[in-house]
Amino acid sequence: MKYAGILACMLLVSIVGANATFAHSGGTDKNGCHYDHKHGGYHCH
C-alpha cells in the first residue's frame, strides 16, 4: 500500500510538470525566441 501512494504522487508530479512545459502557445521566431508582451522582454526557449 505504501508503494501505491508513492506511485500516485509520482504520477501527479509528472502530470503537473508536463502542464508547466506547455505554458504558452508559442509564437516563436526561427531562433525559438519571442517577445513577452505580458512581462516585457525578449527571450528564447
N, CA, C and O atoms as CSV, one atom per row, in Angstrom:
chain,resi,resn,atom,element,x,y,z
A,1,MET,N,N,0.830,-1.196,0.000
A,1,MET,CA,C,0.000,0.000,0.000
A,1,MET,C,C,0.871,1.255,0.000
A,1,MET,O,O,0.507,2.267,-0.599
A,2,LYS,N,N,2.017,1.188,0.669
A,2,LYS,CA,C,2.925,2.333,0.720
A,2,LYS,C,C,3.405,2.694,-0.688
A,2,LYS,O,O,3.511,3.870,-1.036
A,3,TYR,N,N,3.694,1.666,-1.494
A,3,TYR,CA,C,4.191,1.911,-2.838
A,3,TYR,C,C,3.121,2.510,-3.744
A,3,TYR,O,O,3.442,3.258,-4.668
A,4,ALA,N,N,1.876,2.195,-3.495
A,4,ALA,CA,C,0.785,2.768,-4.284
A,4,ALA,C,C,0.705,4.273,-4.052
A,4,ALA,O,O,0.450,5.028,-4.991
A,5,GLY,N,N,0.917,4.715,-2.826
A,5,GLY,CA,C,0.910,6.139,-2.516
A,5,GLY,C,C,2.069,6.863,-3.171
A,5,GLY,O,O,1.907,7.970,-3.686
A,6,ILE,N,N,3.233,6.245,-3.153
A,6,ILE,CA,C,4.414,6.837,-3.790
A,6,ILE,C,C,4.201,6.922,-5.296
A,6,ILE,O,O,4.523,7.934,-5.918
A,7,LEU,N,N,3.661,5.861,-5.876
A,7,LEU,CA,C,3.390,5.850,-7.310
A,7,LEU,C,C,2.375,6.923,-7.688
A,7,LEU,O,O,2.532,7.591,-8.710
A,8,ALA,N,N,1.343,7.091,-6.877
A,8,ALA,CA,C,0.332,8.116,-7.141
A,8,ALA,C,C,0.945,9.514,-7.079
A,8,ALA,O,O,0.616,10.367,-7.903
A,9,CYS,N,N,1.824,9.758,-6.124
A,9,CYS,CA,C,2.500,11.058,-6.011
A,9,CYS,C,C,3.396,11.311,-7.214
A,9,CYS,O,O,3.428,12.421,-7.744
A,10,MET,N,N,4.119,10.295,-7.643
A,10,MET,CA,C,4.993,10.438,-8.806
A,10,MET,C,C,4.181,10.739,-10.067
A,10,MET,O,O,4.595,11.552,-10.893
A,11,LEU,N,N,3.053,10.099,-10.212
A,11,LEU,CA,C,2.187,10.335,-11.356
A,11,LEU,C,C,1.655,11.769,-11.340
A,11,LEU,O,O,1.632,12.437,-12.374
A,12,LEU,N,N,1.236,12.231,-10.183
A,12,LEU,CA,C,0.719,13.591,-10.052
A,12,LEU,C,C,1.796,14.612,-10.395
A,12,LEU,O,O,1.521,15.577,-11.109
A,13,VAL,N,N,2.998,14.422,-9.909
A,13,VAL,CA,C,4.106,15.335,-10.200
A,13,VAL,C,C,4.407,15.330,-11.698
A,13,VAL,O,O,4.686,16.381,-12.275
A,14,SER,N,N,4.355,14.176,-12.321
A,14,SER,CA,C,4.606,14.079,-13.758
A,14,SER,C,C,3.566,14.848,-14.565
A,14,SER,O,O,3.906,15.536,-15.527
A,15,ILE,N,N,2.311,14.733,-14.176
A,15,ILE,CA,C,1.237,15.423,-14.895
A,15,ILE,C,C,1.361,16.934,-14.723
A,15,ILE,O,O,1.238,17.683,-15.692
A,16,VAL,N,N,1.603,17.381,-13.497
A,16,VAL,CA,C,1.747,18.816,-13.235
A,16,VAL,C,C,2.963,19.359,-13.974
A,16,VAL,O,O,2.902,20.446,-14.549
A,17,GLY,N,N,4.059,18.623,-13.966
A,17,GLY,CA,C,5.264,19.055,-14.670
A,17,GLY,C,C,5.054,19.147,-16.165
A,17,GLY,O,O,5.581,20.055,-16.808
A,18,ALA,N,N,4.297,18.228,-16.727
A,18,ALA,CA,C,4.028,18.254,-18.162
A,18,ALA,C,C,3.206,19.479,-18.535
A,18,ALA,O,O,3.431,20.067,-19.593
A,19,ASN,N,N,2.271,19.871,-17.701
A,19,ASN,CA,C,1.475,21.070,-17.977
A,19,ASN,C,C,2.334,22.321,-17.934
A,19,ASN,O,O,2.095,23.249,-18.707
A,20,ALA,N,N,3.307,22.373,-17.073
A,20,ALA,CA,C,4.174,23.546,-16.957
A,20,ALA,C,C,5.035,23.731,-18.199
A,20,ALA,O,O,5.401,24.860,-18.526
A,21,THR,N,N,5.362,22.665,-18.889
A,21,THR,CA,C,6.195,22.789,-20.076
A,21,THR,C,C,5.449,23.375,-21.252
A,21,THR,O,O,6.083,23.850,-22.195
A,22,PHE,N,N,4.139,23.361,-21.235
A,22,PHE,CA,C,3.328,23.919,-22.301
A,22,PHE,C,C,2.614,25.172,-21.812
A,22,PHE,O,O,1.405,25.319,-21.990
A,23,ALA,N,N,3.375,26.073,-21.194
A,23,ALA,CA,C,2.789,27.231,-20.536
A,23,ALA,C,C,2.228,28.266,-21.505
A,23,ALA,O,O,1.287,28.979,-21.154
A,24,HIS,N,N,2.781,28.368,-22.717
A,24,HIS,CA,C,2.235,29.327,-23.667
A,24,HIS,C,C,2.131,28.697,-25.044
A,24,HIS,O,O,2.710,27.644,-25.313
A,25,SER,N,N,1.395,29.349,-25.891
A,25,SER,CA,C,1.052,28.769,-27.186
A,25,SER,C,C,2.180,28.819,-28.196
A,25,SER,O,O,2.095,28.160,-29.232
A,26,GLY,N,N,3.208,29.557,-27.938
A,26,GLY,CA,C,4.326,29.589,-28.872
A,26,GLY,C,C,4.517,30.948,-29.481
A,26,GLY,O,O,4.723,31.933,-28.772
A,27,GLY,N,N,4.449,31.007,-30.796
A,27,GLY,CA,C,4.702,32.259,-31.488
A,27,GLY,C,C,6.177,32.593,-31.510
A,27,GLY,O,O,6.549,33.767,-31.485
A,28,THR,N,N,7.028,31.571,-31.557
A,28,THR,CA,C,8.467,31.800,-31.556
A,28,THR,C,C,8.971,32.032,-32.979
A,28,THR,O,O,8.382,31.558,-33.950
A,29,ASP,N,N,10.065,32.767,-33.075
A,29,ASP,CA,C,10.679,33.005,-34.373
A,29,ASP,C,C,11.596,31.843,-34.746
A,29,ASP,O,O,11.615,30.824,-34.056
A,30,LYS,N,N,12.350,31.988,-35.822
A,30,LYS,CA,C,13.193,30.893,-36.307
A,30,LYS,C,C,14.278,30.493,-35.318
A,30,LYS,O,O,14.839,29.403,-35.427
A,31,ASN,N,N,14.585,31.365,-34.347
A,31,ASN,CA,C,15.589,31.063,-33.334
A,31,ASN,C,C,14.980,30.478,-32.061
A,31,ASN,O,O,15.699,30.183,-31.107
A,32,GLY,N,N,13.657,30.310,-32.044
A,32,GLY,CA,C,12.971,29.797,-30.865
A,32,GLY,C,C,12.748,30.861,-29.809
A,32,GLY,O,O,12.572,30.541,-28.633
A,33,CYS,N,N,12.754,32.123,-30.212
A,33,CYS,CA,C,12.602,33.247,-29.278
A,33,CYS,C,C,11.290,33.989,-29.555
A,33,CYS,O,O,10.691,33.849,-30.621
A,34,HIS,N,N,10.867,34.772,-28.578
A,34,HIS,CA,C,9.690,35.612,-28.768
A,34,HIS,C,C,9.689,36.758,-27.775
A,34,HIS,O,O,10.393,36.719,-26.766
A,35,TYR,N,N,8.893,37.780,-28.066
A,35,TYR,CA,C,8.740,38.926,-27.174
A,35,TYR,C,C,7.609,38.629,-26.212
A,35,TYR,O,O,6.513,38.245,-26.622
A,36,ASP,N,N,7.880,38.810,-24.931
A,36,ASP,CA,C,6.878,38.576,-23.890
A,36,ASP,C,C,6.119,39.871,-23.649
A,36,ASP,O,O,6.614,40.769,-22.968
A,37,HIS,N,N,4.917,39.967,-24.209
A,37,HIS,CA,C,4.126,41.198,-24.109
A,37,HIS,C,C,3.597,41.413,-22.690
A,37,HIS,O,O,3.387,42.555,-22.283
A,38,LYS,N,N,3.386,40.366,-21.951
A,38,LYS,CA,C,2.833,40.490,-20.602
A,38,LYS,C,C,3.857,41.051,-19.610
A,38,LYS,O,O,3.549,41.950,-18.827
A,39,HIS,N,N,5.066,40.512,-19.654
A,39,HIS,CA,C,6.099,40.905,-18.686
A,39,HIS,C,C,7.186,41.782,-19.301
A,39,HIS,O,O,8.021,42.337,-18.587
A,40,GLY,N,N,7.170,41.903,-20.611
A,40,GLY,CA,C,8.198,42.676,-21.299
A,40,GLY,C,C,9.460,41.848,-21.481
A,40,GLY,O,O,9.758,40.960,-20.682
A,41,GLY,N,N,10.178,42.144,-22.517
A,41,GLY,CA,C,11.434,41.459,-22.767
A,41,GLY,C,C,11.327,40.410,-23.854
A,41,GLY,O,O,10.243,39.950,-24.211
A,42,TYR,N,N,12.470,40.055,-24.357
A,42,TYR,CA,C,12.584,39.073,-25.438
A,42,TYR,C,C,13.389,37.907,-24.883
A,42,TYR,O,O,14.470,38.106,-24.328
A,43,HIS,N,N,12.867,36.691,-25.028
A,43,HIS,CA,C,13.604,35.543,-24.509
A,43,HIS,C,C,13.457,34.345,-25.422
A,43,HIS,O,O,12.572,34.283,-26.276
A,44,CYS,N,N,14.359,33.392,-25.210
A,44,CYS,CA,C,14.411,32.201,-26.051
A,44,CYS,C,C,14.143,30.960,-25.209
A,44,CYS,O,O,14.337,30.957,-23.993
A,45,HIS,N,N,13.696,29.917,-25.878
A,45,HIS,CA,C,13.407,28.654,-25.222
A,45,HIS,C,C,14.375,27.591,-25.671
A,45,HIS,O,O,14.288,26.448,-25.222
